[in-house]
Amino acid sequence: MTAGWLRQAGATVALLACGAGVATAAPSPQDASFRAMLKEMVETDSSADSGSCTSVVEKIAARMKAAGYPEQNLHLFVPEGHPKAGALVAVYPGRDPKRKAVLMLGHVDVVNARRADWTRDPYAFIEEDGYYYGRGVADMKAQDAIWVDNLLRFQAEKYKPLRTIKMALTCGEEGGGFLNGAKWLVDNQKELVDASVALNEGGYGELDDKGKRVDQTFQAAQKVVMQFTLETTNPGGHSSVPRPDNAIYSLARALDRLSKYDFPVQFIDANRGYFSKMAKVVGGEEGAAMSAIVANPKDEAANTLLNKSPSYHSMLRTTCVATLLSAGHAANALPQRATATVNCRVIPGVPTEEVLATLVKVVDDPEVKVSASRTYRPANPAPVTDRILGPAIKVSQQVWPDVPVVPHMATGATDAVTMNAAGIPTYGVTGLFRDPDGNGVHGLNERIRVRSVMEGRTFLYGLVKAYADQKD
């Protein structure tokens, strides 16, 4: 791929091959149109408590039609019984319909926000001090707007990709009561969204505390969510006559043992690639520890040092933590039952039975019943191959010459869990750089740098073209 696509990107960002990376250019009419679309999306409440995903995707579809996008290539779905959980699938036909498509995936629902807690109205799109503010602007309406913008630009340019390009904007990724649209689509419209590769949220650029770009993560795997229940029962009795076999005490001892247990270090392509590459980025003692743990997962000194970071600790292994407790039935009665919910984030490929067996062994008490209460179907992560990683590295280096692209395993989960299980290899790569504090995602005063959005827009425009014109 040449730098030609960069010239086609208009005046969004002037790309200068200097060590500092990217310098901004004067805004263009296309920039103003993009900003207006992002503003409309953010200001359309799509939280489960008070909003509607259907309203968002209907407005997007209307914009696309008004811009001349063929109506027959727009598919709006409102699942029966879920009037607010609308989804939009758009198709941009390629030259070779026999080749599998490239899918741009995004969710339009957002986490609930309370106006009283925010400095600004969460559902007002505000530009201030170099940031865009508003609920969902970082998670993930900026990327959604870029997906729509890509299709409109392709249409205006009369671009003819080798592969068909698809876009699926869904609801319910954040939970909270909405139907999960990604799962609904693979269950009901699989052929429409099927693809050889799907690009999603999840991989982000990392900025240091001075705003300097550190790396861009390429999310190649996500931990699998599993949930277990620990339960103890007892005949109980009057609290004035205590007995040694107390249900609460038994459960407390079991949880204490769990709190002191670390699952062993376990590598797959994604987290091995992360620690291997980041060793060179961070350097020093920490970098040496990363190299050491990759070479020998049982290296105790490296493990001890890296475990000081909660993020590194979680990326290296399966984790299980108590999140809910319930016990007793009266203040003056011995407890007859005590239960705890244990939430596990499991390295992909590890079966539920193996985690369950480990928990039983750690609890080490026949009076404590351990059972699986909720699991996602474990799915092997999408492979990290040169064919997949290569285009991201190439395009990223053209935009940010000095920023490494680093494979990554997310400790949380996105709709990639559903898509991978359905046989659609899904990767998180955005080109959107975040501040060290996470930019208020799922929290207060959510924001993202204007520069990050505009640079990410240029990057994702080129990246989708790179995959869409890939022959092999």
GUZAKE-435273 format. One record per residue (C-alpha): residue in one letter; x, z negated, y. Coordinates in nm, 4 decimals. Each point is the difference from the previous one (the first is absolute). Layout:
<setors>
{'a', {X, Z, Y}}
...
</setors>
This chain:
<setors>
{'m', {0.0000, 0.0000, 0.0000}}
{'t', {0.1305, 0.0834, 0.3459}}
{'a', {-0.0625, -0.1676, 0.3297}}
{'g', {-0.2717, 0.2572, 0.0704}}
{'w', {-0.2793, -0.2448, -0.0651}}
{'l', {0.1443, -0.2224, 0.2698}}
{'r', {-0.0433, 0.2751, 0.2586}}
{'q', {-0.3579, 0.0473, -0.1226}}
{'a', {-0.0696, -0.3673, 0.0627}}
{'g', {-0.0565, 0.0795, 0.3663}}
{'a', {0.1064, -0.2448, 0.2660}}
{'t', {-0.0978, -0.3113, -0.1902}}
{'v', {0.3596, -0.1126, -0.0311}}
{'a', {0.3252, 0.1680, 0.1006}}
{'l', {0.2375, -0.0433, -0.2896}}
{'l', {0.3595, -0.0459, 0.1057}}
{'a', {0.2783, -0.0178, -0.2558}}
{'c', {0.1633, -0.2976, 0.1620}}
{'g', {0.0847, -0.3317, -0.1545}}
{'a', {-0.2871, -0.1701, 0.1812}}
{'g', {-0.2544, 0.2128, -0.1868}}
{'v', {-0.3080, 0.1244, 0.1810}}
{'a', {-0.0674, 0.0368, 0.3725}}
{'t', {-0.3523, 0.0400, 0.1296}}
{'a', {-0.1181, 0.3097, 0.1875}}
{'a', {-0.2746, 0.0558, 0.2530}}
{'p', {-0.3504, -0.0350, -0.1476}}
{'s', {-0.1712, 0.3240, -0.1024}}
{'p', {-0.3715, 0.0861, -0.0184}}
{'q', {0.0281, -0.0432, -0.3765}}
{'d', {0.1292, -0.3532, 0.0549}}
{'a', {-0.2976, -0.0800, 0.2240}}
{'s', {-0.2432, 0.1306, -0.2626}}
{'f', {0.1711, -0.2027, -0.2714}}
{'r', {-0.0102, -0.3144, 0.2134}}
{'a', {-0.3709, 0.0509, 0.0717}}
{'m', {-0.0700, 0.0310, -0.3717}}
{'l', {0.1984, -0.3137, -0.0808}}
{'k', {-0.1810, -0.1864, 0.2775}}
{'e', {-0.3403, 0.1001, -0.1388}}
{'m', {0.1004, -0.1074, -0.3514}}
{'v', {0.1279, -0.3419, 0.1119}}
{'e', {-0.3003, -0.0628, 0.2228}}
{'t', {-0.2399, 0.0783, -0.2846}}
{'d', {-0.0286, -0.3355, -0.1771}}
{'s', {0.0523, 0.0454, -0.3743}}
{'s', {0.0355, -0.3621, -0.1073}}
{'a', {-0.2133, -0.1249, -0.2884}}
{'d', {-0.1674, -0.2684, 0.2110}}
{'s', {-0.1212, 0.2099, 0.2894}}
{'g', {0.1018, 0.3628, -0.0387}}
{'s', {-0.0421, 0.3215, -0.1959}}
{'c', {0.2479, 0.2374, -0.1622}}
{'t', {-0.2726, 0.2636, -0.0036}}
{'s', {-0.0055, 0.0029, 0.3798}}
{'v', {0.3749, 0.0632, 0.0097}}
{'v', {0.0065, 0.2880, -0.2474}}
{'e', {-0.3085, 0.1607, 0.1537}}
{'k', {0.1741, 0.0050, 0.3387}}
{'i', {0.3152, 0.1438, -0.1561}}
{'a', {-0.1969, 0.2727, -0.1757}}
{'a', {-0.1759, 0.0853, 0.3265}}
{'r', {0.3338, 0.0283, 0.1809}}
{'m', {0.1392, 0.2253, -0.2697}}
{'k', {-0.3029, 0.2290, 0.0093}}
{'a', {0.0163, 0.0177, 0.3803}}
{'a', {0.3676, 0.0991, -0.0265}}
{'g', {-0.0913, 0.2904, -0.2279}}
{'y', {0.0806, -0.1533, -0.3376}}
{'p', {-0.2182, 0.1786, -0.2609}}
{'e', {-0.3037, -0.2101, -0.0812}}
{'q', {0.0055, 0.1115, -0.3651}}
{'n', {0.3374, -0.1716, -0.0396}}
{'l', {-0.1319, -0.3367, 0.1183}}
{'h', {-0.1676, -0.2265, -0.2547}}
{'l', {-0.1719, -0.3125, 0.1302}}
{'f', {-0.1106, -0.2563, -0.2592}}
{'v', {-0.2191, -0.3067, 0.0448}}
{'p', {-0.0239, -0.1705, -0.3417}}
{'e', {-0.3516, -0.0959, -0.1032}}
{'g', {-0.0810, -0.3573, 0.0928}}
{'h', {0.3006, -0.0243, 0.2341}}
{'p', {-0.1075, 0.1603, 0.3290}}
{'k', {0.2979, -0.1362, 0.1957}}
{'a', {0.2689, 0.0987, -0.2531}}
{'g', {0.0254, 0.3701, 0.0829}}
{'a', {0.3017, 0.2106, -0.0932}}
{'l', {0.1260, 0.3383, 0.1182}}
{'v', {0.1951, 0.2530, -0.2061}}
{'a', {0.1405, 0.3075, 0.1761}}
{'v', {0.1651, 0.2926, -0.1772}}
{'y', {0.2515, 0.2451, 0.1475}}
{'p', {0.0426, 0.2808, -0.2567}}
{'g', {0.3462, 0.1081, -0.1096}}
{'r', {0.1250, 0.3415, -0.1078}}
{'d', {0.0241, -0.0954, -0.3681}}
{'p', {-0.3113, -0.1836, -0.1232}}
{'k', {0.1639, -0.0529, -0.3406}}
{'r', {0.2573, -0.2366, 0.1465}}
{'k', {-0.1106, -0.3616, 0.0366}}
{'a', {-0.0767, -0.1163, 0.3506}}
{'v', {0.1558, -0.2444, 0.2440}}
{'l', {-0.2371, -0.2836, 0.0967}}
{'m', {0.0099, -0.1922, 0.3279}}
{'l', {-0.1698, -0.3318, -0.0782}}
{'g', {-0.1205, -0.2658, 0.2415}}
{'h', {-0.2584, -0.2741, 0.0386}}
{'v', {-0.2017, -0.0391, 0.3192}}
{'d', {-0.1335, -0.3524, -0.0558}}
{'v', {0.1712, -0.2891, 0.1784}}
{'v', {0.0314, -0.3751, -0.0406}}
{'n', {-0.2576, -0.2047, 0.1935}}
{'a', {0.1035, -0.1129, 0.3480}}
{'r', {-0.1470, -0.2783, 0.2167}}
{'r', {-0.0056, 0.0864, 0.3703}}
{'a', {0.0386, -0.3652, 0.0985}}
{'d', {0.3388, -0.0197, -0.1724}}
{'w', {0.1522, 0.3172, 0.1452}}
{'t', {0.1714, 0.0425, 0.3365}}
{'r', {-0.1736, 0.3388, 0.0365}}
{'d', {-0.3230, 0.1381, -0.1406}}
{'p', {0.0960, 0.0938, -0.3595}}
{'y', {-0.2281, 0.3037, 0.0071}}
{'a', {0.1303, 0.1372, 0.3280}}
{'f', {0.2915, 0.2446, -0.0165}}
{'i', {0.2504, -0.1200, 0.2586}}
{'e', {0.3399, 0.1432, 0.0935}}
{'e', {0.2233, -0.2626, 0.1541}}
{'d', {0.3781, -0.0442, 0.0346}}
{'g', {0.0799, 0.2798, -0.2439}}
{'y', {-0.2472, -0.1133, -0.2693}}
{'y', {-0.3415, 0.1048, -0.1211}}
{'y', {-0.2211, -0.3056, -0.0632}}
{'g', {-0.3153, -0.0258, -0.2110}}
{'r', {-0.1208, -0.1006, -0.3438}}
{'g', {0.1126, 0.2577, -0.2528}}
{'v', {0.2404, 0.1819, 0.2305}}
{'a', {0.2884, -0.0849, -0.2357}}
{'d', {-0.2013, -0.0476, -0.3216}}
{'m', {-0.0668, 0.2838, -0.0196}}
{'k', {-0.1922, 0.2071, 0.2548}}
{'a', {0.3117, 0.1411, 0.1656}}
{'q', {0.0968, 0.1594, -0.3303}}
{'d', {-0.3591, 0.1103, -0.0611}}
{'a', {0.0006, 0.1717, 0.3392}}
{'i', {0.3291, 0.1709, -0.0880}}
{'w', {-0.1523, 0.1348, -0.3224}}
{'v', {-0.2920, 0.1492, 0.1935}}
{'d', {0.2357, 0.1289, 0.2671}}
{'n', {0.2111, 0.1724, -0.2673}}
{'l', {-0.2973, 0.1963, -0.1319}}
{'l', {-0.1128, 0.1039, 0.3480}}
{'r', {0.3508, 0.1176, 0.0854}}
{'f', {0.0340, 0.1886, -0.3277}}
{'q', {-0.3344, 0.1683, 0.0705}}
{'a', {0.0977, 0.0929, 0.3567}}
{'e', {0.3367, 0.1384, -0.1156}}
{'k', {-0.1583, 0.1956, -0.2863}}
{'y', {0.2586, -0.1672, -0.2226}}
{'k', {-0.0126, 0.1270, -0.3592}}
{'p', {0.1500, -0.2621, -0.2336}}
{'l', {0.0923, 0.0743, -0.3582}}
{'r', {-0.2044, -0.2953, -0.1244}}
{'t', {-0.3431, -0.1141, 0.1101}}
{'i', {0.0076, -0.2984, 0.2350}}
{'k', {-0.2743, -0.2607, -0.0278}}
{'m', {-0.0960, -0.3022, 0.2045}}
{'a', {-0.2054, -0.2942, -0.1266}}
{'l', {-0.1070, -0.2665, 0.2481}}
{'t', {-0.1691, -0.2839, -0.1845}}
{'c', {-0.1514, -0.3446, 0.0418}}
{'g', {0.0387, -0.3342, -0.1723}}
{'e', {0.3774, -0.0308, -0.0361}}
{'e', {-0.0037, -0.3259, 0.1950}}
{'g', {-0.2786, -0.1478, -0.2145}}
{'g', {-0.2482, -0.2273, 0.1718}}
{'g', {-0.3108, 0.1557, -0.1495}}
{'f', {0.0423, 0.3737, 0.0441}}
{'l', {-0.0070, 0.2227, -0.3079}}
{'n', {0.3520, 0.1217, -0.0781}}
{'g', {-0.0075, 0.3666, 0.0921}}
{'a', {0.3223, 0.1028, -0.1743}}
{'k', {-0.1348, -0.1212, -0.3327}}
{'w', {-0.3383, 0.1602, 0.0688}}
{'l', {0.1680, 0.3344, 0.0657}}
{'v', {0.2131, -0.0025, -0.3152}}
{'d', {-0.3051, -0.1068, -0.2021}}
{'n', {-0.2403, 0.2529, 0.1541}}
{'q', {0.2023, 0.2775, 0.1700}}
{'k', {0.3312, -0.0017, -0.1856}}
{'e', {0.0525, 0.3768, 0.0121}}
{'l', {-0.0530, 0.0032, 0.3753}}
{'v', {0.2779, -0.2534, 0.0652}}
{'d', {0.2337, 0.0809, -0.2885}}
{'a', {0.3573, 0.0687, 0.1074}}
{'s', {0.3586, 0.0188, -0.1160}}
{'v', {0.0956, -0.2514, 0.2679}}
{'a', {-0.1940, -0.2243, 0.2367}}
{'l', {0.1448, -0.1389, 0.3220}}
{'n', {-0.1393, -0.3359, 0.1048}}
{'e', {0.0666, -0.3070, 0.2100}}
{'g', {0.2409, -0.2671, -0.1185}}
{'g', {0.3492, 0.1247, 0.0800}}
{'y', {0.0998, -0.0750, 0.3585}}
{'g', {0.3012, 0.0205, 0.2226}}
{'e', {0.1571, -0.3363, 0.0761}}
{'l', {0.1186, -0.0946, 0.3487}}
{'d', {0.2310, -0.2883, 0.0809}}
{'d', {-0.0781, -0.2538, 0.2724}}
{'k', {0.1518, 0.2322, 0.2621}}
{'g', {-0.2113, 0.2979, -0.1018}}
{'k', {0.2807, 0.1810, -0.1824}}
{'r', {-0.0999, 0.1950, -0.3116}}
{'v', {0.1409, -0.1601, -0.3148}}
{'d', {-0.1457, 0.2057, -0.2837}}
{'q', {-0.3070, 0.1880, -0.1131}}
{'t', {-0.1497, -0.1245, -0.3239}}
{'f', {-0.1494, 0.2401, -0.2519}}
{'q', {-0.2560, -0.1936, -0.1987}}
{'a', {0.0360, 0.1171, -0.3579}}
{'a', {-0.1740, -0.2881, -0.1758}}
{'q', {-0.2340, -0.2917, 0.0584}}
{'k', {-0.0323, -0.3219, -0.1871}}
{'v', {-0.3071, -0.0353, -0.2194}}
{'v', {-0.2514, -0.2695, 0.0940}}
{'m', {-0.0997, -0.2334, -0.2824}}
{'q', {-0.1974, -0.3209, 0.0297}}
{'f', {-0.0089, -0.2919, -0.2397}}
{'t', {-0.1958, -0.3239, -0.0266}}
{'l', {0.1443, -0.3348, -0.1060}}
{'e', {-0.2723, -0.2393, -0.1154}}
{'t', {-0.0109, -0.3543, -0.1317}}
{'t', {-0.3112, -0.1811, -0.1237}}
{'n', {-0.0667, -0.3635, -0.0768}}
{'p', {-0.2944, -0.2252, -0.0974}}
{'g', {0.0419, -0.1787, 0.3327}}
{'g', {-0.1617, -0.3337, 0.0677}}
{'h', {-0.0248, -0.2624, 0.2715}}
{'s', {0.2875, -0.0071, 0.2474}}
{'s', {0.0217, -0.3788, -0.0361}}
{'v', {0.1324, 0.0469, -0.3530}}
{'p', {0.2835, 0.2571, 0.0228}}
{'r', {0.1311, 0.1621, -0.3159}}
{'p', {0.3386, 0.1625, -0.0610}}
{'d', {-0.1338, 0.3481, -0.0776}}
{'n', {-0.1127, 0.0918, 0.3533}}
{'a', {-0.0908, 0.3684, 0.0503}}
{'i', {0.1424, 0.0101, 0.3531}}
{'y', {0.3307, -0.1567, -0.1034}}
{'s', {0.0392, 0.2393, -0.2923}}
{'l', {-0.0611, 0.2982, 0.2245}}
{'a', {0.2346, -0.1371, 0.2680}}
{'r', {0.2832, -0.0383, -0.2518}}
{'a', {-0.0560, 0.3560, -0.1218}}
{'l', {0.0105, 0.1383, 0.3550}}
{'d', {0.3126, -0.1989, 0.0770}}
{'r', {0.1759, 0.1602, -0.2967}}
{'l', {-0.1186, 0.3429, 0.1145}}
{'s', {0.1299, -0.0610, 0.3529}}
{'k', {0.3517, -0.0533, -0.1361}}
{'y', {0.0042, 0.3106, -0.2191}}
{'d', {0.1529, 0.3325, 0.0980}}
{'f', {-0.0715, 0.3099, -0.2035}}
{'p', {0.3237, 0.1815, -0.0881}}
{'v', {0.1346, 0.2799, 0.2170}}
{'q', {-0.1393, 0.3338, -0.1146}}
{'f', {0.0850, 0.3450, 0.1295}}
{'i', {-0.1877, 0.3272, 0.0101}}
{'d', {0.1058, 0.3106, 0.1941}}
{'a', {-0.1591, -0.1170, 0.3253}}
{'n', {0.1517, -0.3456, 0.0443}}
{'r', {0.3322, 0.1018, -0.1583}}
{'g', {0.0208, 0.2850, 0.2531}}
{'y', {-0.0847, -0.2372, 0.2836}}
{'f', {0.2683, -0.2580, -0.0740}}
{'s', {0.2581, 0.2654, -0.0863}}
{'k', {-0.0442, 0.1795, 0.3344}}
{'m', {-0.0602, -0.3060, 0.2154}}
{'a', {0.3267, -0.1539, -0.1258}}
{'k', {0.1833, 0.2593, 0.2100}}
{'v', {-0.2332, -0.0409, 0.2964}}
{'v', {0.0183, -0.3796, 0.0363}}
{'g', {0.3580, -0.0451, -0.1243}}
{'g', {0.1774, -0.3360, -0.0017}}
{'e', {-0.0829, -0.2788, -0.2434}}
{'e', {-0.3631, 0.1057, -0.0287}}
{'g', {0.0919, 0.3594, -0.0749}}
{'a', {0.2502, -0.1141, -0.2623}}
{'a', {-0.2724, -0.2113, -0.1627}}
{'m', {-0.2300, 0.3027, -0.0127}}
{'s', {0.2652, 0.2063, -0.1762}}
{'a', {0.0713, -0.2858, -0.2381}}
{'i', {-0.3641, -0.0561, -0.0985}}
{'v', {-0.0466, 0.3713, -0.0711}}
{'a', {0.3115, 0.0001, -0.2189}}
{'n', {-0.1012, -0.3219, -0.1756}}
{'p', {-0.3595, -0.1269, 0.0387}}
{'k', {0.1131, -0.3356, -0.1442}}
{'d', {0.2595, -0.0622, 0.2733}}
{'e', {-0.0950, -0.3534, 0.1058}}
{'a', {0.1997, -0.0073, 0.3238}}
{'a', {-0.1517, 0.3255, 0.1243}}
{'n', {-0.3453, -0.1124, -0.1081}}
{'t', {0.0348, -0.3287, 0.1875}}
{'l', {0.1101, 0.1693, 0.3203}}
{'l', {-0.2673, 0.2723, -0.0047}}
{'n', {-0.2755, -0.2478, -0.0867}}
{'k', {0.0445, -0.1528, 0.3467}}
{'s', {-0.2035, 0.2969, 0.1215}}
{'p', {-0.3640, -0.0239, -0.1187}}
{'s', {-0.0208, 0.3792, 0.0215}}
{'y', {0.3054, 0.0611, -0.2181}}
{'h', {-0.1158, -0.2688, -0.2431}}
{'s', {-0.3332, 0.1756, -0.0465}}
{'m', {0.1515, 0.3466, -0.0294}}
{'l', {0.2311, -0.1069, -0.2810}}
{'r', {-0.2546, -0.1407, -0.2427}}
{'t', {-0.3573, -0.0724, -0.0975}}
{'t', {-0.1400, -0.2905, 0.2018}}
{'c', {-0.2920, -0.2330, -0.0711}}
{'v', {-0.1347, -0.2537, 0.2483}}
{'a', {-0.2940, -0.2404, 0.0114}}
{'t', {-0.2487, 0.1071, 0.2677}}
{'l', {-0.3259, -0.1901, -0.0665}}
{'l', {-0.0886, -0.3441, -0.1385}}
{'s', {-0.3268, -0.1578, -0.1115}}
{'a', {-0.0448, -0.3384, -0.1649}}
{'g', {-0.2377, -0.2892, -0.0499}}
{'h', {-0.3712, -0.0424, 0.0633}}
{'a', {-0.0349, -0.3377, 0.1743}}
{'a', {0.2189, -0.2379, 0.1972}}
{'n', {-0.0734, -0.2891, -0.2356}}
{'a', {0.0337, 0.1887, -0.3287}}
{'l', {0.2947, 0.1058, -0.2117}}
{'p', {0.0402, 0.3800, 0.0132}}
{'q', {-0.1558, 0.1886, -0.2867}}
{'r', {0.1559, 0.3300, 0.1003}}
{'a', {0.2895, 0.1249, 0.2123}}
{'t', {0.0872, 0.3670, 0.0545}}
{'a', {0.2623, 0.1948, 0.1886}}
{'t', {0.0205, 0.3683, 0.0814}}
{'v', {0.3464, 0.1472, -0.0447}}
{'n', {0.0645, 0.3317, 0.1690}}
{'c', {0.2802, 0.2090, -0.1524}}
{'r', {0.1743, 0.3074, 0.1371}}
{'v', {0.1519, 0.1656, -0.3019}}
{'i', {0.2820, 0.2504, -0.0394}}
{'p', {-0.1652, 0.3318, -0.0994}}
{'g', {0.0034, 0.0637, -0.3731}}
{'v', {-0.0310, -0.3653, -0.1052}}
{'p', {-0.3219, -0.0543, -0.1995}}
{'t', {-0.2488, -0.2772, 0.0722}}
{'e', {0.0644, -0.1563, -0.3407}}
{'e', {0.3669, -0.0511, 0.0802}}
{'v', {-0.0722, -0.1769, 0.3297}}
{'l', {-0.2668, -0.2125, -0.1669}}
{'a', {0.2408, -0.1031, -0.2767}}
{'t', {0.2609, -0.0987, 0.2598}}
{'l', {-0.2497, -0.2134, 0.1920}}
{'v', {-0.1081, -0.1790, -0.3196}}
{'k', {0.3650, -0.0718, -0.0787}}
{'v', {0.0750, -0.1275, 0.3513}}
{'v', {-0.3116, -0.2214, 0.0131}}
{'d', {0.0970, -0.1421, -0.3401}}
{'d', {-0.3160, -0.2072, -0.0417}}
{'p', {-0.2689, 0.0737, -0.2612}}
{'e', {-0.2538, -0.1834, 0.2178}}
{'v', {0.0370, 0.2644, 0.2704}}
{'k', {-0.1809, 0.3223, -0.0857}}
{'v', {0.1584, 0.3101, 0.1525}}
{'s', {-0.2067, 0.3187, 0.0155}}
{'a', {0.0113, 0.3371, 0.1750}}
{'s', {-0.2850, 0.0149, 0.2508}}
{'r', {0.0705, 0.3266, 0.1826}}
{'t', {0.2464, 0.2817, -0.0510}}
{'y', {0.0581, 0.3495, 0.1219}}
{'r', {0.0795, 0.2483, -0.2698}}
{'p', {0.3812, 0.0058, -0.0101}}
{'a', {0.1295, 0.3463, 0.0835}}
{'n', {0.3546, 0.1211, -0.0239}}
{'p', {0.1338, 0.0724, 0.3492}}
{'a', {0.0424, 0.3579, 0.1135}}
{'p', {0.3520, 0.1252, -0.0750}}
{'v', {0.2686, 0.0011, 0.2687}}
{'t', {0.1599, 0.3420, -0.0490}}
{'d', {0.2088, 0.2249, 0.2241}}
{'r', {-0.3015, 0.2305, 0.0247}}
{'i', {-0.2034, -0.2832, 0.1512}}
{'l', {0.2611, -0.1878, 0.2010}}
{'g', {0.2006, 0.3030, 0.1133}}
{'p', {-0.2517, 0.1438, 0.2513}}
{'a', {-0.0527, -0.3425, 0.1583}}
{'i', {0.3735, -0.0487, 0.0444}}
{'k', {0.0515, 0.3505, 0.1402}}
{'v', {-0.2819, -0.0139, 0.2532}}
{'s', {0.0814, -0.3584, 0.0982}}
{'q', {0.3626, 0.0902, 0.0703}}
{'q', {-0.1111, 0.2815, 0.2276}}
{'v', {-0.2071, -0.2453, 0.2023}}
{'w', {0.2182, -0.3124, -0.0321}}
{'p', {0.3493, 0.1127, -0.1052}}
{'d', {0.1443, -0.3485, -0.0446}}
{'v', {-0.2905, -0.1732, -0.1743}}
{'p', {0.0181, -0.0324, -0.3814}}
{'v', {-0.3071, 0.0607, -0.2155}}
{'v', {-0.0260, -0.2848, -0.2500}}
{'p', {-0.2210, -0.0110, -0.3129}}
{'h', {-0.2206, -0.3069, 0.0047}}
{'m', {-0.2406, -0.1990, -0.2141}}
{'a', {-0.2823, -0.1611, 0.1933}}
{'t', {-0.0898, -0.3573, -0.0859}}
{'g', {-0.3579, 0.0657, 0.1130}}
{'a', {-0.2365, 0.2783, -0.0991}}
{'t', {-0.1664, 0.3088, 0.1482}}
{'d', {-0.2233, 0.2751, -0.1361}}
{'a', {0.3088, 0.1379, -0.1738}}
{'v', {-0.0901, -0.2369, -0.2849}}
{'t', {-0.3217, 0.1944, -0.0592}}
{'m', {0.1533, 0.3435, 0.0506}}
{'n', {0.2983, -0.0566, -0.2289}}
{'a', {-0.2297, -0.1302, -0.2730}}
{'a', {-0.2002, 0.3235, 0.0363}}
{'g', {0.3109, 0.2122, -0.0524}}
{'i', {0.0612, 0.0868, 0.3669}}
{'p', {0.3603, -0.1013, 0.0859}}
{'t', {-0.0289, -0.1853, 0.3312}}
{'y', {0.2767, -0.1037, 0.2381}}
{'g', {0.0008, -0.1963, 0.3233}}
{'v', {0.1966, 0.1797, 0.2721}}
{'t', {-0.1001, 0.0014, 0.3651}}
{'g', {0.2869, 0.0268, 0.2453}}
{'l', {-0.1784, -0.2701, 0.2003}}
{'f', {0.2491, -0.2687, 0.1009}}
{'r', {-0.1124, -0.3612, 0.0239}}
{'d', {0.1425, -0.3023, 0.1761}}
{'p', {0.1419, -0.2904, -0.2030}}
{'d', {-0.3150, -0.2081, 0.0572}}
{'g', {-0.2223, 0.2553, -0.1757}}
{'n', {-0.1853, 0.1079, 0.3169}}
{'g', {-0.3024, -0.2235, -0.0600}}
{'v', {-0.1198, 0.1935, -0.3045}}
{'h', {-0.2892, -0.2014, -0.1532}}
{'g', {0.0589, -0.2524, 0.2783}}
{'l', {-0.0359, -0.0345, 0.3761}}
{'n', {0.0716, 0.2553, 0.2712}}
{'e', {0.0838, 0.2872, -0.2342}}
{'r', {0.2223, 0.2585, 0.1644}}
{'i', {0.2452, 0.2840, -0.0609}}
{'r', {0.2569, 0.1611, 0.2261}}
{'v', {-0.1113, 0.3231, 0.1670}}
{'r', {0.3422, 0.1430, -0.0784}}
{'s', {-0.0437, -0.0842, -0.3677}}
{'v', {-0.3349, 0.1777, -0.0191}}
{'m', {0.1262, 0.3162, 0.1675}}
{'e', {0.3178, 0.0143, -0.2051}}
{'g', {-0.1956, -0.0712, -0.3168}}
{'r', {-0.2368, 0.2806, 0.0911}}
{'t', {0.2924, 0.2434, 0.0141}}
{'f', {0.1492, -0.1311, -0.3247}}
{'l', {-0.3243, 0.0161, -0.1999}}
{'y', {-0.0765, 0.3483, 0.1304}}
{'g', {0.3305, 0.1228, -0.1411}}
{'l', {-0.0196, -0.2054, -0.3183}}
{'v', {-0.3411, 0.1335, -0.1045}}
{'k', {0.1238, 0.3543, 0.0558}}
{'a', {0.3105, -0.0721, -0.2067}}
{'y', {-0.2072, -0.1118, -0.2991}}
{'a', {-0.2604, 0.2724, 0.0496}}
{'d', {0.2640, 0.2739, -0.0154}}
{'q', {0.1872, -0.1545, -0.2924}}
{'k', {0.0209, 0.2457, -0.2905}}
{'d', {0.1033, -0.2251, -0.2859}}
</setors>
